[in-house]
Amino acid sequence: MTHSRRESLRLNPFGTVAAGAAVVLGALGATIGDDVSQGMTLSLHTTAGPVAHLWGVMFAAGGVLKIYGLYWHRTTIEIPGLWMMTGGYAFYSITVVTGLGMHGLAAGVISAALTIGCLIKVRLITRAARHLHDREREE
């Protein structure tokens, strides 16, 4: 069953917004560097600038791949995007809590939840692909 791009948004609004947030946050990290996150700056000290730029590029690219894969029905593109988003959200979660301590818990918990959501989505896509592959082999 083929879905239109509009139906994909209706069927996966959370994934779309999570990927969009990765694009926006990643673009901010890529362009302004360590000023994007006080927690990242404090936890990474002197390496925060270059790391924030690299994190931003990776995070934004992951969001773009996720959105492209979702709307053009390319799971082979969506999965790498989800893995990149997983890394981006996990890295942010760790650095914000490490850098800000108790003051970074809210952002850290939200980012950790998004990390878990990305992992679950990868697992669901992979399981569905294996199931389809097994069915095709049986026929």
N, CA, C and O atoms as a GROMACS GRO file, in nm:
protein
  556
    1MET      N    1   0.085  -0.118   0.000
    1MET     CA    2   0.000   0.000   0.000
    1MET      C    3   0.089   0.124   0.000
    1MET      O    4   0.173   0.140   0.089
    2THR      N    5   0.072   0.208  -0.098
    2THR     CA    6   0.154   0.328  -0.111
    2THR      C    7   0.082   0.446  -0.049
    2THR      O    8  -0.037   0.467  -0.072
    3HIS      N    9   0.155   0.523   0.030
    3HIS     CA   10   0.099   0.642   0.093
    3HIS      C   11   0.156   0.767   0.026
    3HIS      O   12   0.271   0.767  -0.018
    4SER      N   13   0.076   0.871   0.019
    4SER     CA   14   0.126   0.998  -0.032
    4SER      C   15   0.211   1.063   0.076
    4SER      O   16   0.211   1.020   0.191
    5ARG      N   17   0.283   1.168   0.039
    5ARG     CA   18   0.366   1.240   0.137
    5ARG      C   19   0.279   1.302   0.246
    5ARG      O   20   0.318   1.305   0.362
    6ARG      N   21   0.162   1.350   0.209
    6ARG     CA   22   0.070   1.408   0.306
    6ARG      C   23   0.021   1.302   0.404
    6ARG      O   24   0.010   1.328   0.524
    7GLU      N   25  -0.007   1.182   0.354
    7GLU     CA   26  -0.049   1.072   0.442
    7GLU      C   27   0.065   1.031   0.536
    7GLU      O   28   0.040   0.993   0.650
    8SER      N   29   0.189   1.038   0.487
    8SER     CA   30   0.304   1.006   0.572
    8SER      C   31   0.310   1.099   0.691
    8SER      O   32   0.338   1.056   0.803
    9LEU      N   33   0.285   1.228   0.669
    9LEU     CA   34   0.284   1.325   0.778
    9LEU      C   35   0.171   1.292   0.876
    9LEU      O   36   0.191   1.294   0.997
   10ARG      N   37   0.055   1.260   0.824
   10ARG     CA   38  -0.059   1.227   0.909
   10ARG      C   39  -0.032   1.100   0.989
   10ARG      O   40  -0.072   1.090   1.105
   11LEU      N   41   0.034   1.004   0.927
   11LEU     CA   42   0.059   0.877   0.993
   11LEU      C   43   0.181   0.881   1.086
   11LEU      O   44   0.194   0.794   1.173
   12ASN      N   45   0.269   0.979   1.071
   12ASN     CA   46   0.390   0.984   1.152
   12ASN      C   47   0.426   1.128   1.191
   12ASN      O   48   0.535   1.175   1.160
   13PRO      N   49   0.334   1.198   1.257
   13PRO     CA   50   0.364   1.338   1.292
   13PRO      C   51   0.476   1.348   1.395
   13PRO      O   52   0.556   1.442   1.389
   14PHE      N   53   0.484   1.256   1.489
   14PHE     CA   54   0.588   1.264   1.590
   14PHE      C   55   0.727   1.245   1.530
   14PHE      O   56   0.819   1.320   1.561
   15GLY      N   57   0.741   1.146   1.444
   15GLY     CA   58   0.869   1.123   1.377
   15GLY      C   59   0.911   1.240   1.292
   15GLY      O   60   1.029   1.274   1.284
   16THR      N   61   0.814   1.302   1.227
   16THR     CA   62   0.842   1.419   1.144
   16THR      C   63   0.893   1.535   1.230
   16THR      O   64   0.991   1.600   1.194
   17VAL      N   65   0.827   1.560   1.340
   17VAL     CA   66   0.867   1.672   1.427
   17VAL      C   67   1.001   1.642   1.494
   17VAL      O   68   1.084   1.732   1.508
   18ALA      N   69   1.024   1.518   1.538
   18ALA     CA   70   1.152   1.482   1.598
   18ALA      C   71   1.266   1.502   1.498
   18ALA      O   72   1.374   1.550   1.535
   19ALA      N   73   1.244   1.465   1.373
   19ALA     CA   74   1.345   1.485   1.270
   19ALA      C   75   1.362   1.633   1.238
   19ALA      O   76   1.474   1.680   1.218
   20GLY      N   77   1.251   1.706   1.234
   20GLY     CA   78   1.260   1.851   1.211
   20GLY      C   79   1.337   1.922   1.321
   20GLY      O   80   1.415   2.013   1.294
   21ALA      N   81   1.316   1.879   1.445
   21ALA     CA   82   1.391   1.938   1.557
   21ALA      C   83   1.539   1.907   1.543
   21ALA      O   84   1.623   1.992   1.573
   22ALA      N   85   1.574   1.786   1.497
   22ALA     CA   86   1.714   1.751   1.475
   22ALA      C   87   1.776   1.840   1.369
   22ALA      O   88   1.891   1.882   1.382
   23VAL      N   89   1.700   1.869   1.264
   23VAL     CA   90   1.750   1.957   1.158
   23VAL      C   91   1.775   2.097   1.213
   23VAL      O   92   1.881   2.155   1.189
   24VAL      N   93   1.679   2.150   1.285
   24VAL     CA   94   1.692   2.286   1.338
   24VAL      C   95   1.805   2.295   1.441
   24VAL      O   96   1.891   2.383   1.432
   25LEU      N   97   1.804   2.204   1.540
   25LEU     CA   98   1.908   2.208   1.642
   25LEU      C   99   2.046   2.179   1.583
   25LEU      O  100   2.145   2.242   1.620
   26GLY      N  101   2.051   2.085   1.491
   26GLY     CA  102   2.177   2.055   1.425
   26GLY      C  103   2.229   2.172   1.344
   26GLY      O  104   2.349   2.202   1.348
   27ALA      N  105   2.141   2.239   1.272
   27ALA     CA  106   2.183   2.356   1.194
   27ALA      C  107   2.235   2.466   1.286
   27ALA      O  108   2.332   2.534   1.253
   28LEU      N  109   2.171   2.483   1.401
   28LEU     CA  110   2.220   2.582   1.498
   28LEU      C  111   2.358   2.543   1.549
   28LEU      O  112   2.448   2.627   1.558
   29GLY      N  113   2.376   2.416   1.584
   29GLY     CA  114   2.506   2.370   1.631
   29GLY      C  115   2.613   2.385   1.524
   29GLY      O  116   2.726   2.424   1.553
   30ALA      N  117   2.578   2.353   1.400
   30ALA     CA  118   2.673   2.361   1.290
   30ALA      C  119   2.716   2.505   1.263
   30ALA      O  120   2.831   2.531   1.228
   31THR      N  121   2.624   2.599   1.279
   31THR     CA  122   2.656   2.738   1.246
   31THR      C  123   2.712   2.817   1.363
   31THR      O  124   2.807   2.893   1.345
   32ILE      N  125   2.656   2.801   1.483
   32ILE     CA  126   2.705   2.884   1.594
   32ILE      C  127   2.793   2.808   1.692
   32ILE      O  128   2.848   2.869   1.784
   33GLY      N  129   2.806   2.679   1.674
   33GLY     CA  130   2.900   2.602   1.757
   33GLY      C  131   2.859   2.589   1.901
   33GLY      O  132   2.742   2.566   1.932
   34ASP      N  133   2.956   2.606   1.991
   34ASP     CA  134   2.933   2.575   2.132
   34ASP      C  135   2.837   2.671   2.202
   34ASP      O  136   2.792   2.643   2.313
   35ASP      N  137   2.805   2.782   2.141
   35ASP     CA  138   2.705   2.872   2.201
   35ASP      C  139   2.564   2.815   2.193
   35ASP      O  140   2.472   2.870   2.254
   36VAL      N  141   2.546   2.707   2.118
   36VAL     CA  142   2.414   2.646   2.106
   36VAL      C  143   2.370   2.580   2.236
   36VAL      O  144   2.250   2.566   2.261
   37SER      N  145   2.466   2.539   2.320
   37SER     CA  146   2.430   2.468   2.443
   37SER      C  147   2.531   2.498   2.553
   37SER      O  148   2.649   2.464   2.541
   38GLN      N  149   2.484   2.560   2.658
   38GLN     CA  150   2.571   2.587   2.773
   38GLN      C  151   2.618   2.455   2.836
   38GLN      O  152   2.732   2.444   2.880
   39GLY      N  153   2.530   2.357   2.839
   39GLY     CA  154   2.567   2.227   2.894
   39GLY      C  155   2.679   2.162   2.815
   39GLY      O  156   2.772   2.105   2.873
   40MET      N  157   2.672   2.170   2.683
   40MET     CA  158   2.777   2.114   2.599
   40MET      C  159   2.908   2.189   2.622
   40MET      O  160   3.015   2.128   2.632
   41THR      N  161   2.900   2.321   2.629
   41THR     CA  162   3.018   2.403   2.651
   41THR      C  163   3.085   2.367   2.784
   41THR      O  164   3.207   2.350   2.789
   42LEU      N  165   3.007   2.355   2.889
   42LEU     CA  166   3.063   2.324   3.020
   42LEU      C  167   3.119   2.183   3.028
   42LEU      O  168   3.222   2.161   3.092
   43SER      N  169   3.054   2.088   2.966
   43SER     CA  170   3.100   1.949   2.977
   43SER      C  171   3.220   1.920   2.887
   43SER      O  172   3.301   1.833   2.920
   44LEU      N  173   3.232   1.990   2.776
   44LEU     CA  174   3.340   1.960   2.682
   44LEU      C  175   3.458   2.058   2.691
   44LEU      O  176   3.561   2.036   2.628
   45HIS      N  177   3.444   2.162   2.768
   45HIS     CA  178   3.549   2.262   2.791
   45HIS      C  179   3.607   2.315   2.660
   45HIS      O  180   3.534   2.373   2.579
   46THR      N  181   3.735   2.296   2.637
   46THR     CA  182   3.804   2.359   2.524
   46THR      C  183   3.770   2.295   2.389
   46THR      O  184   3.795   2.356   2.285
   47THR      N  185   3.716   2.177   2.388
   47THR     CA  186   3.683   2.110   2.261
   47THR      C  187   3.538   2.134   2.220
   47THR      O  188   3.494   2.082   2.117
   48ALA      N  189   3.464   2.211   2.297
   48ALA     CA  190   3.321   2.228   2.272
   48ALA      C  191   3.292   2.288   2.134
   48ALA      O  192   3.197   2.245   2.068
   49GLY      N  193   3.369   2.385   2.091
   49GLY     CA  194   3.342   2.451   1.963
   49GLY      C  195   3.346   2.355   1.846
   49GLY      O  196   3.245   2.340   1.777
   50PRO      N  197   3.460   2.290   1.821
   50PRO     CA  198   3.466   2.198   1.706
   50PRO      C  199   3.369   2.080   1.719
   50PRO      O  200   3.309   2.037   1.620
   51VAL      N  201   3.353   2.030   1.840
   51VAL     CA  202   3.262   1.917   1.861
   51VAL      C  203   3.118   1.959   1.832
   51VAL      O  204   3.043   1.884   1.769
   52ALA      N  205   3.079   2.077   1.876
   52ALA     CA  206   2.943   2.126   1.851
   52ALA      C  207   2.917   2.142   1.702
   52ALA      O  208   2.808   2.111   1.655
   53HIS      N  209   3.015   2.190   1.626
   53HIS     CA  210   2.998   2.202   1.480
   53HIS      C  211   2.981   2.065   1.416
   53HIS      O  212   2.892   2.047   1.333
   54LEU      N  213   3.064   1.969   1.453
   54LEU     CA  214   3.053   1.834   1.397
   54LEU      C  215   2.923   1.767   1.438
   54LEU      O  216   2.856   1.705   1.356
   55TRP      N  217   2.886   1.781   1.566
   55TRP     CA  218   2.759   1.727   1.616
   55TRP      C  219   2.644   1.786   1.537
   55TRP      O  220   2.553   1.714   1.496
   56GLY      N  221   2.648   1.916   1.515
   56GLY     CA  222   2.540   1.983   1.443
   56GLY      C  223   2.523   1.932   1.302
   56GLY      O  224   2.411   1.908   1.257
   57VAL      N  225   2.633   1.917   1.231
   57VAL     CA  226   2.626   1.868   1.094
   57VAL      C  227   2.567   1.727   1.091
   57VAL      O  228   2.479   1.697   1.011
   58MET      N  229   2.617   1.640   1.180
   58MET     CA  230   2.569   1.502   1.185
   58MET      C  231   2.421   1.496   1.224
   58MET      O  232   2.343   1.422   1.164
   59PHE      N  233   2.383   1.574   1.321
   59PHE     CA  234   2.247   1.575   1.371
   59PHE      C  235   2.150   1.626   1.264
   59PHE      O  236   2.045   1.566   1.241
   60ALA      N  237   2.185   1.736   1.200
   60ALA     CA  238   2.100   1.792   1.094
   60ALA      C  239   2.089   1.696   0.976
   60ALA      O  240   1.981   1.677   0.920
   61ALA      N  241   2.201   1.636   0.939
   61ALA     CA  242   2.200   1.540   0.828
   61ALA      C  243   2.111   1.421   0.861
   61ALA      O  244   2.038   1.371   0.775
   62GLY      N  245   2.116   1.375   0.985
   62GLY     CA  246   2.030   1.265   1.027
   62GLY      C  247   1.883   1.301   1.014
   62GLY      O  248   1.802   1.220   0.968
   63GLY      N  249   1.847   1.422   1.056
   63GLY     CA  250   1.709   1.466   1.044
   63GLY      C  251   1.663   1.474   0.899
   63GLY      O  252   1.551   1.435   0.866
   64VAL      N  253   1.750   1.525   0.813
   64VAL     CA  254   1.717   1.536   0.671
   64VAL      C  255   1.698   1.396   0.611
   64VAL      O  256   1.602   1.373   0.536
   65LEU      N  257   1.788   1.304   0.642
   65LEU     CA  258   1.775   1.168   0.590
   65LEU      C  259   1.648   1.100   0.640
   65LEU      O  260   1.581   1.030   0.564
   66LYS      N  261   1.615   1.121   0.766
   66LYS     CA  262   1.493   1.064   0.822
   66LYS      C  263   1.370   1.116   0.749
   66LYS      O  264   1.284   1.038   0.709
   67ILE      N  265   1.363   1.246   0.730
   67ILE     CA  266   1.247   1.306   0.662
   67ILE      C  267   1.241   1.259   0.517
   67ILE      O  268   1.134   1.222   0.468
   68TYR      N  269   1.354   1.261   0.447
   68TYR     CA  270   1.357   1.216   0.308
   68TYR      C  271   1.312   1.070   0.299
   68TYR      O  272   1.227   1.036   0.217
   69GLY      N  273   1.369   0.984   0.383
   69GLY     CA  274   1.333   0.843   0.381
   69GLY      C  275   1.186   0.818   0.410
   69GLY      O  276   1.124   0.732   0.349
   70LEU      N  277   1.132   0.895   0.503
   70LEU     CA  278   0.991   0.880   0.540
   70LEU      C  279   0.899   0.922   0.425
   70LEU      O  280   0.808   0.847   0.389
   71TYR      N  281   0.923   1.038   0.369
   71TYR     CA  282   0.830   1.092   0.268
   71TYR      C  283   0.848   1.033   0.130
   71TYR      O  284   0.755   1.036   0.050
   72TRP      N  285   0.966   0.981   0.099
   72TRP     CA  286   0.988   0.919  -0.030
   72TRP      C  287   0.993   0.767  -0.019
   72TRP      O  288   1.033   0.697  -0.112
   73HIS      N  289   0.951   0.716   0.099
   73HIS     CA  290   0.936   0.572   0.122
   73HIS      C  291   1.066   0.496   0.094
   73HIS      O  292   1.067   0.396   0.022
   74ARG      N  293   1.174   0.545   0.152
   74ARG     CA  294   1.306   0.485   0.137
   74ARG      C  295   1.361   0.450   0.275
   74ARG      O  296   1.432   0.530   0.336
   75THR      N  297   1.328   0.331   0.322
   75THR     CA  298   1.376   0.293   0.456
   75THR      C  299   1.528   0.280   0.459
   75THR      O  300   1.589   0.296   0.565
   76THR      N  301   1.589   0.252   0.344
   76THR     CA  302   1.735   0.243   0.340
   76THR      C  303   1.800   0.378   0.362
   76THR      O  304   1.919   0.385   0.394
   77ILE      N  305   1.726   0.485   0.347
   77ILE     CA  306   1.774   0.621   0.378
   77ILE      C  307   1.727   0.660   0.518
   77ILE      O  308   1.802   0.724   0.593
   78GLU      N  309   1.607   0.623   0.553
   78GLU     CA  310   1.550   0.660   0.684
   78GLU      C  311   1.628   0.598   0.800
   78GLU      O  312   1.650   0.665   0.900
   79ILE      N  313   1.670   0.474   0.787
   79ILE     CA  314   1.741   0.407   0.897
   79ILE      C  315   1.873   0.476   0.931
   79ILE      O  316   1.897   0.503   1.049
   80PRO      N  317   1.960   0.506   0.835
   80PRO     CA  318   2.082   0.580   0.872
   80PRO      C  319   2.051   0.716   0.936
   80PRO      O  320   2.121   0.761   1.026
   81GLY      N  321   1.946   0.780   0.887
   81GLY     CA  322   1.905   0.907   0.947
   81GLY      C  323   1.864   0.889   1.093
   81GLY      O  324   1.899   0.970   1.179
   82LEU      N  325   1.790   0.782   1.119
   82LEU     CA  326   1.750   0.754   1.257
   82LEU      C  327   1.871   0.724   1.345
   82LEU      O  328   1.876   0.766   1.461
   83TRP      N  329   1.970   0.651   1.291
   83TRP     CA  330   2.090   0.624   1.370
   83TRP      C  331   2.166   0.753   1.401
   83TRP      O  332   2.217   0.771   1.512
   84MET      N  333   2.173   0.842   1.304
   84MET     CA  334   2.240   0.970   1.327
   84MET      C  335   2.163   1.055   1.428
   84MET      O  336   2.223   1.122   1.513
   85MET      N  337   2.031   1.051   1.419
   85MET     CA  338   1.950   1.122   1.519
   85MET      C  339   1.967   1.061   1.657
   85MET      O  340   1.973   1.133   1.757
   86THR      N  341   1.976   0.929   1.664
   86THR     CA  342   2.000   0.861   1.791
   86THR      C  343   2.128   0.914   1.855
   86THR      O  344   2.130   0.950   1.972
   87GLY      N  345   2.234   0.918   1.776
   87GLY     CA  346   2.361   0.969   1.827
   87GLY      C  347   2.352   1.114   1.868
   87GLY      O  348   2.406   1.152   1.972
   88GLY      N  349   2.284   1.194   1.789
   88GLY     CA  350   2.272   1.337   1.820
   88GLY      C  351   2.193   1.362   1.947
   88GLY      O  352   2.236   1.441   2.032
   89TYR      N  353   2.080   1.296   1.961
   89TYR     CA  354   1.999   1.314   2.082
   89TYR      C  355   2.070   1.257   2.205
   89TYR      O  356   2.066   1.318   2.312
   90ALA      N  357   2.136   1.141   2.191
   90ALA     CA  358   2.207   1.082   2.304
   90ALA      C  359   2.324   1.171   2.348
   90ALA      O  360   2.343   1.194   2.467
   91PHE      N  361   2.399   1.220   2.252
   91PHE     CA  362   2.514   1.306   2.284
   91PHE      C  363   2.467   1.432   2.356
   91PHE      O  364   2.527   1.473   2.456
   92TYR      N  365   2.360   1.493   2.305
   92TYR     CA  366   2.309   1.613   2.370
   92TYR      C  367   2.262   1.581   2.512
   92TYR      O  368   2.289   1.656   2.605
   93SER      N  369   2.192   1.471   2.528
   93SER     CA  370   2.141   1.432   2.659
   93SER      C  371   2.256   1.419   2.759
   93SER      O  372   2.249   1.470   2.871
   94ILE      N  373   2.360   1.350   2.718
   94ILE     CA  374   2.474   1.328   2.807
   94ILE      C  375   2.546   1.459   2.839
   94ILE      O  376   2.578   1.485   2.955
   95THR      N  377   2.572   1.540   2.737
   95THR     CA  378   2.650   1.662   2.762
   95THR      C  379   2.572   1.766   2.842
   95THR      O  380   2.630   1.837   2.923
   96VAL      N  381   2.441   1.775   2.820
   96VAL     CA  382   2.364   1.876   2.893
   96VAL      C  383   2.353   1.839   3.041
   96VAL      O  384   2.359   1.927   3.127
   97VAL      N  385   2.337   1.712   3.070
   97VAL     CA  386   2.329   1.670   3.211
   97VAL      C  387   2.467   1.679   3.276
   97VAL      O  388   2.478   1.723   3.391
   98THR      N  389   2.570   1.638   3.204
   98THR     CA  390   2.706   1.646   3.257
   98THR      C  391   2.746   1.791   3.282
   98THR      O  392   2.805   1.823   3.385
   99GLY      N  393   2.714   1.878   3.189
   99GLY     CA  394   2.754   2.017   3.201
   99GLY      C  395   2.672   2.099   3.299
   99GLY      O  396   2.726   2.185   3.369
  100LEU      N  397   2.542   2.072   3.306
  100LEU     CA  398   2.454   2.155   3.389
  100LEU      C  399   2.404   2.085   3.515
  100LEU      O  400   2.341   2.148   3.599
  101GLY      N  401   2.431   1.957   3.528
  101GLY     CA  402   2.385   1.884   3.646
  101GLY      C  403   2.233   1.884   3.655
  101GLY      O  404   2.164   1.857   3.557
  102MET      N  405   2.183   1.915   3.772
  102MET     CA  406   2.038   1.914   3.796
  102MET      C  407   1.964   2.013   3.705
  102MET      O  408   1.848   1.991   3.672
  103HIS      N  409   2.032   2.121   3.665
  103HIS     CA  410   1.967   2.220   3.579
  103HIS      C  411   1.949   2.170   3.436
  103HIS      O  412   1.873   2.228   3.358
  104GLY      N  413   2.016   2.062   3.402
  104GLY     CA  414   2.003   2.006   3.268
  104GLY      C  415   1.917   1.882   3.261
  104GLY      O  416   1.907   1.820   3.156
  105LEU      N  417   1.855   1.845   3.372
  105LEU     CA  418   1.777   1.721   3.374
  105LEU      C  419   1.658   1.722   3.279
  105LEU      O  420   1.634   1.622   3.210
  106ALA      N  421   1.585   1.830   3.272
  106ALA     CA  422   1.467   1.833   3.185
  106ALA      C  423   1.508   1.811   3.039
  106ALA      O  424   1.451   1.725   2.971
  107ALA      N  425   1.605   1.887   2.992
  107ALA     CA  426   1.651   1.871   2.854
  107ALA      C  427   1.714   1.734   2.833
  107ALA      O  428   1.698   1.673   2.727
  108GLY      N  429   1.786   1.686   2.934
  108GLY     CA  430   1.849   1.555   2.923
  108GLY      C  431   1.749   1.443   2.914
  108GLY      O  432   1.766   1.350   2.835
  109VAL      N  433   1.644   1.450   2.994
  109VAL     CA  434   1.540   1.345   2.991
  109VAL      C  435   1.465   1.348   2.859
  109VAL      O  436   1.438   1.243   2.801
  110ILE      N  437   1.431   1.465   2.811
  110ILE     CA  438   1.361   1.476   2.682
  110ILE      C  439   1.448   1.420   2.570
  110ILE      O  440   1.399   1.344   2.487
  111SER      N  441   1.574   1.456   2.568
  111SER     CA  442   1.665   1.405   2.464
  111SER      C  443   1.686   1.255   2.477
  111SER      O  444   1.695   1.185   2.376
  112ALA      N  445   1.693   1.204   2.599
  112ALA     CA  446   1.706   1.059   2.619
  112ALA      C  447   1.582   0.987   2.567
  112ALA      O  448   1.593   0.880   2.507
  113ALA      N  449   1.466   1.044   2.590
  113ALA     CA  450   1.341   0.984   2.540
  113ALA      C  451   1.340   0.981   2.388
  113ALA      O  452   1.298   0.882   2.328
  114LEU      N  453   1.386   1.087   2.325
  114LEU     CA  454   1.393   1.091   2.179
  114LEU      C  455   1.496   0.991   2.127
  114LEU      O  456   1.477   0.932   2.020
  115THR      N  457   1.604   0.972   2.202
  115THR     CA  458   1.703   0.869   2.166
  115THR      C  459   1.637   0.732   2.164
  115THR      O  460   1.653   0.657   2.068
  116ILE      N  461   1.563   0.701   2.268
  116ILE     CA  462   1.495   0.572   2.278
  116ILE      C  463   1.390   0.558   2.167
  116ILE      O  464   1.376   0.451   2.108
  117GLY      N  465   1.319   0.665   2.139
  117GLY     CA  466   1.220   0.662   2.031
  117GLY      C  467   1.284   0.631   1.897
  117GLY      O  468   1.228   0.554   1.818
  118CYS      N  469   1.399   0.690   1.869
  118CYS     CA  470   1.470   0.662   1.744
  118CYS      C  471   1.512   0.515   1.737
  118CYS      O  472   1.498   0.451   1.633
  119LEU      N  473   1.562   0.462   1.847
  119LEU     CA  474   1.603   0.320   1.851
  119LEU      C  475   1.484   0.227   1.828
  119LEU      O  476   1.494   0.128   1.757
  120ILE      N  477   1.371   0.260   1.889
  120ILE     CA  478   1.252   0.177   1.872
  120ILE      C  479   1.205   0.181   1.726
  120ILE      O  480   1.166   0.079   1.670
  121LYS      N  481   1.210   0.298   1.665
  121LYS     CA  482   1.168   0.310   1.525
  121LYS      C  483   1.259   0.228   1.434
  121LYS      O  484   1.210   0.162   1.342
  122VAL      N  485   1.390   0.231   1.457
  122VAL     CA  486   1.482   0.150   1.378
  122VAL      C  487   1.446   0.002   1.392
  122VAL      O  488   1.442  -0.072   1.294
  123ARG      N  489   1.420  -0.039   1.514
  123ARG     CA  490   1.385  -0.179   1.539
  123ARG      C  491   1.256  -0.217   1.466
  123ARG      O  492   1.248  -0.325   1.407
  124LEU      N  493   1.156  -0.129   1.470
  124LEU     CA  494   1.029  -0.159   1.402
  124LEU      C  495   1.047  -0.170   1.251
  124LEU      O  496   0.992  -0.260   1.188
  125ILE      N  497   1.122  -0.078   1.193
  125ILE     CA  498   1.146  -0.082   1.048
  125ILE      C  499   1.222  -0.208   1.011
  125ILE      O  500   1.188  -0.276   0.914
  126THR      N  501   1.326  -0.240   1.089
  126THR     CA  502   1.408  -0.358   1.061
  126THR      C  503   1.326  -0.486   1.074
  126THR      O  504   1.337  -0.576   0.990
  127ARG      N  505   1.245  -0.494   1.177
  127ARG     CA  506   1.160  -0.612   1.197
  127ARG      C  507   1.061  -0.627   1.081
  127ARG      O  508   1.041  -0.738   1.031
  128ALA      N  509   1.000  -0.517   1.039
  128ALA     CA  510   0.905  -0.525   0.927
  128ALA      C  511   0.975  -0.567   0.799
  128ALA      O  512   0.920  -0.645   0.721
  129ALA      N  513   1.095  -0.518   0.776
  129ALA     CA  514   1.170  -0.555   0.656
  129ALA      C  515   1.208  -0.703   0.659
  129ALA      O  516   1.201  -0.771   0.557
  130ARG      N  517   1.249  -0.753   0.774
  130ARG     CA  518   1.282  -0.896   0.787
  130ARG      C  519   1.159  -0.983   0.762
  130ARG      O  520   1.166  -1.085   0.694
  131HIS      N  521   1.047  -0.940   0.820
  131HIS     CA  522   0.923  -1.015   0.802
  131HIS      C  523   0.885  -1.021   0.654
  131HIS      O  524   0.849  -1.127   0.603
  132LEU      N  525   0.895  -0.908   0.586
  132LEU     CA  526   0.863  -0.903   0.443
  132LEU      C  527   0.960  -0.991   0.363
  132LEU      O  528   0.919  -1.064   0.273
  133HIS      N  529   1.088  -0.983   0.398
  133HIS     CA  530   1.188  -1.065   0.330
  133HIS      C  531   1.160  -1.214   0.350
  133HIS      O  532   1.168  -1.292   0.255
  134ASP      N  533   1.126  -1.253   0.471
  134ASP     CA  534   1.095  -1.394   0.500
  134ASP      C  535   0.973  -1.441   0.423
  134ASP      O  536   0.970  -1.553   0.372
  135ARG      N  537   0.872  -1.356   0.415
  135ARG     CA  538   0.750  -1.390   0.340
  135ARG      C  539   0.780  -1.408   0.192
  135ARG      O  540   0.727  -1.499   0.128
  136GLU      N  541   0.866  -1.322   0.137
  136GLU     CA  542   0.902  -1.331  -0.004
  136GLU      C  543   0.981  -1.459  -0.032
  136GLU      O  544   0.965  -1.519  -0.139
  137ARG      N  545   1.064  -1.500   0.061
  137ARG     CA  546   1.143  -1.622   0.044
  137ARG      C  547   1.056  -1.745   0.047
  137ARG      O  548   1.084  -1.843  -0.021
  138GLU      N  549   0.948  -1.740   0.127
  138GLU     CA  550   0.856  -1.853   0.138
  138GLU      C  551   0.776  -1.872   0.010
  138GLU      O  552   0.735  -1.984  -0.022
  139GLU      N  553   0.752  -1.765  -0.061
  139GLU     CA  554   0.667  -1.772  -0.182
  139GLU      C  555   0.742  -1.820  -0.298
  139GLU      O  556   0.687  -1.831  -0.408
   0.00000   0.00000   0.00000
